[in-house]
Amino acid sequence: MWCCGHLEPAVYAALALAIKDAKEKLSPELDGEVLAGPTTCGADLKYMEAVFQAGGLRAFDAISW
């Protein structure tokens, strides 16, 4: 477990990708909705980089800080 209770980066990335896939299947109901992440407590760049390296970056429409 990472600081502040973050999921392991690979788990977070897999979850974000699953949400993106579900969102696309529900389109057009969710057209215009934005998936942003990975929200962290503070600027945990090491964690964010690990999520991105695990493939999570493909899931997001926007990056939250």
N, C-alpha and C positions, 0 to 999 in steps of 0.2 A: 504494500500500500504506500502510495506517495504522500507527501505532505498534505495536510488539510483534508485527508480522506479521499484523494483522487483515486480513480480506478487505475489499474495498470494501463499504460499507454496503448498496448495492443487491444485490450478489452474496450477501451474508450473508442478507439478507431473503428473496431468492428461494430459497436453499437451505433456510432454516428453513420456508418455506411448502411446499416440496416434501416435506420430511420430515413435516410435519403431514398433508399429503394422503396420503402412503404409510401413515402411522400409522392414519389413519381407514379406509383400505381394508383394513388387516389386523385391524381390530377384529372380534371381541372379544378376539383374542389379546393385544392391547396395551391393553385397558381397564385403567384404573388407573395406567398409565404417564404420567409427567409430562414434557413438553418445556419445559425452562427455558433461558433465554438472555437477552441475549447476553453471555456471560462475557467479561470484559475483564481486562487486567492493571491493577489499580488501579481507580479510579472514573473511567472515561473517559466522562463524561456527553455530550460532544459526539458521540462515536462512537455511543453508545446512541441518542441522539436521531435521528441520521442513519439508523440501522437502522429505528427506529420510523417515521420519515417515509417510508421506502421500503416500508412495509407489513409489516415484520417483526413488529410487535407482535401482529398477528392470529394469528401462528403459535404463540405461547407460552402455556402454561398458568401459568407462573410466570416472574418476572424474577429473574435471578441478578445478584449484585453482586460 
